[in-house]
Amino acid sequence: MSELFNSVKRTGLAIAEFITPVLKESKFKETGVLTPEEFVIAGDHLVHHCPTWRWAAGDPSRVKSYLPKDKQFLVTKNVPCYKRCKEMECTDNYEKVINFGDDDEPWVDTHHYMASNDSKTNEILELKDEMKGLKCGPSGDDSKTDDNDDDDDDDEIGDMDEYMASGLLDKDDQCTVKVKEIKKSESENNEIVATRTYDLNITYDKYYQTPRLWLCGYNENHTPLNIEEMYTDISQDHAKKTVTMESHPHIPGPPMASVHPCRHAEVMKKIIETVEEGGKELGVHVYLIIFLKFVQAVIPTIEYDYTQNFTI
């Protein structure tokens, strides 16, 4: 039902954008929107300060007349994404309060029970538990200990030559065997992290008169991610709501994930007001720097670069 609703909404917005006139007069401070010219100014500032971003022309048949032909949208490619958003979301079901037995406050292990679903991890934990009951020594034969340490002091020191001749040194120490098994199992379990990458685009939305972010993801083999795979890299509070699959205005092909711009102007207006309350003035040229900072909440694991700092 949500996909049907989004499809109808997209059609309606496409018609609305077609009949909406191009914004000519600046309303940046009043409403937080941009004219196409201001979008270009902000884009030039972003490209200058963040070298990973560049301007792109897109498909010639999709050129927007209100933007320069060589500055239709902004793009950065091969942005790393090391984790899935769901991996960052912890629940009470995974937590365990660990007491250290002293006066220190207990520590909450937020991922304690997540390992229980991993068969390899369970094998390692079982091996480590076995280690606790092992008696170290060659084949365990000479590992018996006497509770009375004083009696050991009276024992006669054995002859080293006789010990070597007995062949005990050739037997495997059981502790050593188990440690090797654990290390081998841990090594097999320590796989290389499969890193996804994303291409990000910023276009100018004529209807909402704000920038709009687009995402196209790839797996470690650079195979395009499907819709559901990309949703795992998006905050679950925004997936299928703020972020929907749309047709790119400048690039033909399958739909891309897009952060819907309906609230962008409202957020920017609040930031402008906050800056002014602090006795400062926000220039339109830093719009995209700030824009990339507040959309980070939607895609927290995609590590795109914005090298210029901004503080309110």
SVG drawing of the C-alpha trace seen along z (x, -y; Angstrom):
<svg xmlns="http://www.w3.org/2000/svg" viewBox="-2 -40 73 83">
<polyline fill="none" stroke="black" stroke-width="0.4" points="0.0,0.0 2.9,-2.4 4.5,-1.8 1.2,-2.5 0.8,-5.7 4.4,-6.8 3.7,-6.0 0.6,-8.2 2.5,-10.9 5.4,-10.9 3.1,-11.4 1.4,-14.3 4.7,-15.9 5.9,-15.5 2.9,-17.4 3.3,-20.1 7.0,-20.6 6.2,-21.0 3.7,-23.8 5.7,-25.5 7.6,-28.6 11.3,-28.9 12.1,-30.8 13.7,-34.1 13.8,-36.2 15.8,-35.1 13.8,-33.8 16.7,-32.1 16.4,-34.0 12.7,-34.1 11.8,-30.5 15.1,-28.6 14.6,-27.9 17.0,-28.5 16.9,-30.0 18.7,-28.0 21.4,-30.6 21.9,-30.3 22.1,-26.5 25.0,-27.0 26.7,-29.4 26.4,-26.8 27.5,-24.0 30.6,-26.0 31.5,-26.5 31.0,-22.8 33.2,-21.7 35.9,-24.2 36.1,-23.1 35.3,-19.4 37.4,-18.0 35.5,-14.7 32.5,-16.5 32.2,-17.7 29.7,-19.1 28.1,-16.9 26.1,-17.5 24.0,-14.4 22.0,-13.2 21.8,-15.9 18.2,-15.2 17.4,-15.9 19.1,-19.3 17.2,-21.8 17.2,-25.2 17.3,-27.1 20.7,-25.6 24.1,-25.8 24.6,-22.9 27.8,-21.8 26.4,-22.3 23.1,-20.3 23.9,-18.4 26.7,-17.5 28.2,-14.1 30.6,-12.2 31.5,-8.5 32.8,-5.4 31.8,-6.7 32.5,-3.9 29.8,-2.3 31.3,0.1 28.3,1.0 24.6,1.6 22.3,-0.7 20.7,2.3 24.1,3.2 24.1,-0.1 20.6,0.4 20.8,2.2 17.8,3.5 17.3,4.7 17.3,8.3 21.0,8.0 22.0,6.4 23.6,8.0 24.7,6.2 28.2,7.3 29.4,6.9 33.1,6.8 32.8,7.8 34.2,4.6 33.0,1.1 32.9,0.0 29.6,-0.4 28.4,2.5 29.0,2.3 26.2,2.9 27.3,5.1 24.8,3.9 25.8,6.8 26.2,9.6 23.6,12.0 24.1,11.2 27.0,13.7 24.7,16.5 23.4,16.7 26.9,17.2 27.8,20.9 31.5,20.2 31.5,17.8 29.8,20.5 32.5,23.0 35.2,20.6 33.3,19.9 32.9,23.7 36.6,24.2 37.5,21.5 35.2,23.0 36.9,26.4 40.2,24.6 39.1,23.8 38.9,27.5 42.1,28.6 45.2,29.5 48.3,28.4 51.1,30.8 52.2,33.3 49.1,35.3 47.8,34.3 49.8,37.2 52.0,35.0 49.6,32.1 48.2,33.3 48.9,30.9 49.0,31.2 46.9,28.8 49.7,28.7 52.4,26.6 54.7,27.1 55.1,30.8 56.3,29.9 59.3,28.1 60.5,31.4 60.4,33.3 63.7,34.2 64.6,32.3 64.3,34.8 67.2,35.5 66.7,33.6 68.4,36.3 66.1,38.9 63.1,36.7 64.2,36.2 64.9,39.9 61.3,40.7 59.8,39.1 57.4,36.8 58.7,33.8 57.5,35.3 53.9,35.5 51.5,32.6 50.7,30.3 46.8,30.3 46.6,26.6 48.8,25.9 46.6,28.0 43.4,26.3 45.0,22.8 46.0,23.7 42.4,24.9 41.0,21.6 43.4,19.4 42.6,21.4 38.9,21.1 39.2,17.3 41.3,16.8 38.7,18.5 36.0,16.4 37.9,13.1 36.8,12.4 37.5,9.4 34.9,6.7 32.8,6.5 32.6,2.7 29.8,1.3 30.2,-2.0 27.7,-4.6 27.5,-7.3 25.8,-10.4 24.1,-13.1 22.7,-16.5 20.1,-17.9 18.0,-21.0 14.3,-20.3 12.3,-22.9 9.0,-22.2 10.4,-22.3 13.2,-24.8 15.8,-23.0 18.7,-20.6 17.8,-16.9 20.1,-13.9 20.2,-10.8 21.9,-7.4 23.1,-4.5 24.8,-1.7 27.1,1.1 28.4,4.2 32.1,5.2 32.1,6.6 30.6,3.3 27.3,4.9 24.4,2.5 22.4,3.1 18.7,3.7 16.1,1.6 15.9,3.7 19.7,3.9 20.0,0.1 17.3,-0.3 19.6,1.6 22.0,-1.4 19.3,-3.9 18.0,-4.8 15.0,-2.7 13.1,-5.8 13.4,-7.2 13.4,-4.1 10.4,-4.0 9.2,-7.3 11.7,-10.1 13.7,-8.0 11.9,-6.6 12.8,-5.2 12.5,-7.8 13.5,-8.3 16.6,-10.5 15.9,-13.8 19.3,-13.8 20.3,-10.1 18.2,-7.5 17.9,-4.0 16.3,-2.3 15.0,-4.2 17.4,-5.5 17.0,-6.1 16.2,-9.7 15.9,-11.7 12.6,-13.5 13.1,-17.3 9.7,-18.3 11.2,-19.3 14.6,-20.6 13.5,-24.3 11.9,-24.1 15.1,-22.7 17.2,-25.3 14.9,-28.1 15.3,-27.0 19.1,-26.9 19.1,-30.4 17.0,-31.7 19.3,-30.0 22.4,-31.6 20.8,-35.0 19.8,-34.7 23.5,-34.1 24.3,-37.5 25.7,-35.9 24.6,-35.8 24.4,-32.7 25.4,-33.1 23.6,-31.2 27.0,-29.8 27.2,-27.4 23.8,-25.9 25.1,-22.6 27.7,-22.2 24.9,-22.5 22.5,-20.4 25.0,-17.5 25.3,-17.7 21.6,-17.4 20.9,-14.6 23.7,-12.5 21.0,-11.5 19.3,-9.6 22.4,-7.8 24.7,-7.7 26.9,-4.8 27.7,-6.3 30.9,-8.3 30.8,-11.0 33.2,-13.9 32.4,-17.4 35.7,-19.0 34.5,-22.4 33.3,-22.6 30.2,-24.6 29.2,-25.5 26.1,-27.4"/>
</svg>
